[in-house]
């Protein structure tokens, strides 16, 4: 077990205090509290809303991955980068990142544990090492922390917007020009399975750039659920294979969205940018005549359009 001790320096909720100290969201802290892994002055915390006083001693115990038995993961995942601190993989489409009670198949987390990786436990046992996520049908670059110190370091970059990803996608129709979409996103009041542009929703901003014919790229300034797909709808476009926000009847089996380029700062201070090759199903649908150079070095391509959006970009847990 990995135990951490903190001392409160102000009156604050315990979940908010630990979320700030560990660079995690309150829901993840609440899961640890429910498991009895958080104590205040030697007594188990009953809920996240408990108010701390200055001087209170908080202890949190982070479980080890070995305590859980993974499901059999009979798939392979390409590794793009690895060292003692972290791992960057190219997640194939169709693989769920995190285990959930409603999902019975093996997940990325199961694969990681099956391979014997010693991962961070900072977010609770259902998210070992996972710093940010990608939806099941989306493919591409994903960074995984091997220890809690690295997890905290990378999580801070998500919050201060110094970590990010550039996505590429195949659209039903080409984009005529680069567009910055800024529109609030919330649960669609008419369809709970979808998100939508809703007054009073969370602020969201996306920069879309055409690459070649119906191939386009996106850069995120915020991290809302289905943000790229919802903002594309505002432009009258949808991603091929997206039957939720696009045409219902399609022969394409999955959403053609790929996290192409990931950038962040390594704990050793090195600036890292990693490109994730597209998978065969995506490659087969690329417009004829496309050259690999057109979908490489996306950072330079987006730099020329930064004036369309006036804030620094922020990556998401999309």
Residue, then its C-alpha position, 0 to 999 in steps of 0.5 A: x500500500x502507498x500511504x500519503x499524509x497531509x495537514x489541512x491549512x484551511x477550512x475546506x471539504x476533504x474531497x476538494x482538499x485531496x483533489x487539489x493535492x493529488x491533482x484528481x477530480x472529486x469523483x475519484x477522491x469520493x471512490x477512495x473515501x467509499x473504499x475506506x481509504x481516507x481518514x481524518x485524524x485517525x478516523x475514516x472519512x464518511x463522505x467527501x463533504x466533510x469539512x476540514x479544519x486547519x491542522x487536521x491530519x488527513x491520511x490516504x491509502x492508495x491501493x496497489x494494482x497487484x491486489x486486483x485480478x485482471x480479465x484476460x486481455x487477448x489483444x495487443x496494443x502498440x507501444x509508442x514510447x516507454x521509460x521508467x516513468x511512463x508509457x505512451x500507447x496507440x490505443x486501437x479502436x474498440x477497446x474500453x480504457x477503464x473497467x466498469x460494472x456494466x462492461x464485461x470485456x477486458x479493458x486497457x487497464x486489464x491489458x496493462x495489469x496482465x503485462x505486469x506493469x507497475x502503475x500509479x494508483x492515485x485515481x483509485x483501482x478502476x483507473x490505474x495509471x490512466x492520466x487521460x482517456x479516449x472513448x471506446x471507438x476513438x483510437x490514438x495516443x494515450x499516456x499512462x503513468x507508472x508511479x504516483x509522482x509521475x501521475x501527479x506531474x502529468x495531471x498538473x499539465x492537464x490542468x495548466x493546459x501544457x499537455x494536449x493532443x491533436x486529433x484527425x478525423x474523416x468527415x462526411x463533407x470537407x471543411x471549406x476553411x478553418x473554424x473556431x467553434x465556441x459553444x457551451x456543451x451539456x447533456x442533450x435535454x431531448x436525448x440523454x444518450x447525447x450531448x448538445x449545445x445547450x445554454x448554460x452548459x459548460x464552456x467549450x472551444x474547438x479549433x478545426x482545420x481542413x487538411x485534405x479533402x474530407x480529412x480534417x484535424x481538431x485542437x481542443x481548448x476545453x475537455x467536454x464529453x463528445x466535444x469534437x462531435x458536438x461542435x462539428x454538428x454546429x458546422x453541419x458536419x459529422x465524423x464518418x461512422x458516427x451514428x449518434x451525431x451523424x447519419x443513422x445508417x452507415x456501413x463504417x463500423x466505428x467513429x473515424x476519430x484518431x488522437x494523432x499527436x500527443x505533446x507533454x513535458x516529461x518529469x525530467x523536463x524534456x518536451x515530448x511530442x509523439x505521433x500515433x500512426x493511424x490503424x488500417x481501418x482509418x488508413x483504408x478510408x483516407x482520400x486518395x493522394x494523401x501524403x503522410x506529411x500532410x497528417x504529420x507535424x500538426x502543431x506547425x499547421x495549427x500554429x498558423x491558425x492560432x489567431x482564430x482562437x484567442x486562448x491557449x489550448x487545453x487538452x481534454x479527457x475526451 
